[in-house]
Amino acid sequence: MTTSLPAAAIEKTDRTVVADQPDNKDYQVGVYKINLKKNYYAGTGVGVNDGKVYIPVALRRNYDKDHAIELQANIDTQGKVDGGQIMWKVGF
């Protein structure tokens, strides 16, 4: 007998817990998928370019285990955005 599982039950995650559910007549086994990775990061710091001080403010989204995209805005000492960048990142 072949059974098919929903895609969510077989997707790769950090942890999978299979637990008996003897009181549940429809499903005697429960499959719980646990994702431990953090998907968003925010950061700031201090930078200098051509003798001018700026504050980089960054937001990063990890959309895959080894891939992320990051948006950075450079804020000058008067509080206005004076530049920025978008980066695509690959982990290895």
CYANA upper distance limits for C-alpha pairs under 8 A (distance plus 0.5 A):
  5 LEU  CA      9 ALA  CA      6.83
  5 LEU  CA     10 ILE  CA      7.68
  6 PRO  CA     10 ILE  CA      7.61
  7 ALA  CA     11 GLU  CA      6.60
  9 ALA  CA     31 VAL  CA      7.37
  9 ALA  CA     32 TYR  CA      8.50
  9 ALA  CA     33 LYS  CA      7.88
 13 THR  CA     33 LYS  CA      6.92
 13 THR  CA     34 ILE  CA      6.72
 13 THR  CA     35 ASN  CA      5.88
 14 ASP  CA     33 LYS  CA      8.39
 14 ASP  CA     34 ILE  CA      6.56
 14 ASP  CA     35 ASN  CA      5.63
 14 ASP  CA     36 LEU  CA      6.44
 14 ASP  CA     37 LYS  CA      8.11
 15 ARG  CA     33 LYS  CA      6.69
 15 ARG  CA     34 ILE  CA      5.53
 15 ARG  CA     35 ASN  CA      7.10
 15 ARG  CA     36 LEU  CA      8.28
 16 THR  CA     31 VAL  CA      7.49
 16 THR  CA     32 TYR  CA      6.25
 16 THR  CA     33 LYS  CA      5.27
 16 THR  CA     34 ILE  CA      6.54
 17 VAL  CA     30 GLY  CA      8.49
 17 VAL  CA     31 VAL  CA      6.30
 17 VAL  CA     32 TYR  CA      5.55
 17 VAL  CA     33 LYS  CA      7.04
 17 VAL  CA     34 ILE  CA      8.30
 18 VAL  CA     29 VAL  CA      7.21
 18 VAL  CA     30 GLY  CA      6.14
 18 VAL  CA     31 VAL  CA      5.14
 18 VAL  CA     32 TYR  CA      6.88
 19 ALA  CA     29 VAL  CA      6.14
 19 ALA  CA     30 GLY  CA      5.63
 19 ALA  CA     31 VAL  CA      7.05
 20 ASP  CA     28 GLN  CA      6.43
 20 ASP  CA     29 VAL  CA      5.12
 20 ASP  CA     30 GLY  CA      6.77
 21 GLN  CA     27 TYR  CA      7.42
 21 GLN  CA     28 GLN  CA      5.20
 21 GLN  CA     29 VAL  CA      5.77
 21 GLN  CA     30 GLY  CA      6.90
 22 PRO  CA     28 GLN  CA      5.95
 22 PRO  CA     29 VAL  CA      8.27
 23 ASP  CA     28 GLN  CA      7.99
 24 ASN  CA     28 GLN  CA      6.27
 38 LYS  CA     62 ASN  CA      8.02
 39 ASN  CA     61 ARG  CA      6.10
 39 ASN  CA     62 ASN  CA      5.25
 39 ASN  CA     63 TYR  CA      7.16
 40 TYR  CA     59 LEU  CA      7.76
 40 TYR  CA     60 ARG  CA      6.11
 40 TYR  CA     61 ARG  CA      5.16
 40 TYR  CA     62 ASN  CA      6.70
 41 TYR  CA     59 LEU  CA      6.31
 41 TYR  CA     60 ARG  CA      5.49
 41 TYR  CA     61 ARG  CA      7.07
 42 ALA  CA     57 VAL  CA      8.10
 42 ALA  CA     58 ALA  CA      6.07
 42 ALA  CA     59 LEU  CA      5.02
 42 ALA  CA     60 ARG  CA      6.75
 43 GLY  CA     57 VAL  CA      6.40
 43 GLY  CA     58 ALA  CA      5.62
 43 GLY  CA     59 LEU  CA      7.09
 44 THR  CA     55 ILE  CA      7.32
 44 THR  CA     56 PRO  CA      5.94
 44 THR  CA     57 VAL  CA      5.04
 44 THR  CA     58 ALA  CA      6.64
 45 GLY  CA     55 ILE  CA      6.28
 45 GLY  CA     56 PRO  CA      6.20
 45 GLY  CA     57 VAL  CA      7.61
 46 VAL  CA     53 VAL  CA      7.67
 46 VAL  CA     54 TYR  CA      6.49
 46 VAL  CA     55 ILE  CA      5.22
 46 VAL  CA     56 PRO  CA      6.78
 47 GLY  CA     53 VAL  CA      6.25
 47 GLY  CA     54 TYR  CA      5.69
 47 GLY  CA     55 ILE  CA      6.47
 47 GLY  CA     56 PRO  CA      7.27
 48 VAL  CA     52 LYS  CA      5.88
 48 VAL  CA     53 VAL  CA      5.00
 48 VAL  CA     54 TYR  CA      6.54
 49 ASN  CA     53 VAL  CA      7.16
 49 ASN  CA     54 TYR  CA      8.26
 53 VAL  CA     76 ASP  CA      7.21
 53 VAL  CA     77 THR  CA      7.34
 54 TYR  CA     74 ASN  CA      6.60
 54 TYR  CA     75 ILE  CA      5.97
 54 TYR  CA     76 ASP  CA      5.07
 54 TYR  CA     77 THR  CA      6.67
 55 ILE  CA     74 ASN  CA      6.11
 55 ILE  CA     75 ILE  CA      5.58
 55 ILE  CA     76 ASP  CA      6.91
 55 ILE  CA     77 THR  CA      8.22
 56 PRO  CA     72 GLN  CA      6.90
 56 PRO  CA     73 ALA  CA      6.19
 56 PRO  CA     74 ASN  CA      4.93
 56 PRO  CA     75 ILE  CA      6.72
 57 VAL  CA     72 GLN  CA      6.06
 57 VAL  CA     73 ALA  CA      5.84
 57 VAL  CA     74 ASN  CA      6.88
 57 VAL  CA     75 ILE  CA      8.04
 58 ALA  CA     70 GLU  CA      7.28
 58 ALA  CA     71 LEU  CA      6.11
 58 ALA  CA     72 GLN  CA      4.72
 58 ALA  CA     73 ALA  CA      6.96
 59 LEU  CA     70 GLU  CA      6.15
 59 LEU  CA     71 LEU  CA      5.91
 59 LEU  CA     72 GLN  CA      7.02
 60 ARG  CA     68 ALA  CA      7.25
 60 ARG  CA     69 ILE  CA      6.23
 60 ARG  CA     70 GLU  CA      4.65
 60 ARG  CA     71 LEU  CA      6.91
 61 ARG  CA     68 ALA  CA      5.95
 61 ARG  CA     69 ILE  CA      5.97
 61 ARG  CA     70 GLU  CA      6.85
 62 ASN  CA     66 ASP  CA      8.32
 62 ASN  CA     67 HIS  CA      6.46
 62 ASN  CA     68 ALA  CA      4.64
 62 ASN  CA     69 ILE  CA      7.13
 63 TYR  CA     67 HIS  CA      6.60
 63 TYR  CA     68 ALA  CA      6.13
 63 TYR  CA     69 ILE  CA      8.23
 64 ASP  CA     68 ALA  CA      7.31
 65 LYS  CA     91 GLY  CA      8.48
 66 ASP  CA     90 VAL  CA      6.04
 66 ASP  CA     91 GLY  CA      5.08
 66 ASP  CA     92 PHE  CA      7.57
 67 HIS  CA     88 TRP  CA      8.02
 67 HIS  CA     89 LYS  CA      6.10
 67 HIS  CA     90 VAL  CA      5.24
 67 HIS  CA     91 GLY  CA      6.74
 68 ALA  CA     88 TRP  CA      6.48
 68 ALA  CA     89 LYS  CA      5.48
 68 ALA  CA     90 VAL  CA      7.12
 69 ILE  CA     86 ILE  CA      7.77
 69 ILE  CA     87 MET  CA      6.19
 69 ILE  CA     88 TRP  CA      5.02
 69 ILE  CA     89 LYS  CA      6.38
 70 GLU  CA     86 ILE  CA      6.14
 70 GLU  CA     87 MET  CA      5.60
 70 GLU  CA     88 TRP  CA      6.94
 70 GLU  CA     89 LYS  CA      8.11
 71 LEU  CA     84 GLY  CA      8.10
 71 LEU  CA     85 GLN  CA      6.52
 71 LEU  CA     86 ILE  CA      5.08
 71 LEU  CA     87 MET  CA      7.05
 72 GLN  CA     84 GLY  CA      5.73
 72 GLN  CA     85 GLN  CA      5.73
 72 GLN  CA     86 ILE  CA      6.77
 73 ALA  CA     81 VAL  CA      6.98
 73 ALA  CA     82 ASP  CA      8.20
 73 ALA  CA     83 GLY  CA      6.54
 73 ALA  CA     84 GLY  CA      4.71
 73 ALA  CA     85 GLN  CA      7.17
 74 ASN  CA     81 VAL  CA      6.10
 74 ASN  CA     82 ASP  CA      6.06
 74 ASN  CA     83 GLY  CA      5.52
 74 ASN  CA     84 GLY  CA      5.72
 75 ILE  CA     79 GLY  CA      6.25
 75 ILE  CA     80 LYS  CA      5.90
 75 ILE  CA     81 VAL  CA      4.87
 75 ILE  CA     82 ASP  CA      6.07
 75 ILE  CA     83 GLY  CA      7.81
 76 ASP  CA     80 LYS  CA      6.20
 76 ASP  CA     81 VAL  CA      6.81
 76 ASP  CA     82 ASP  CA      6.41
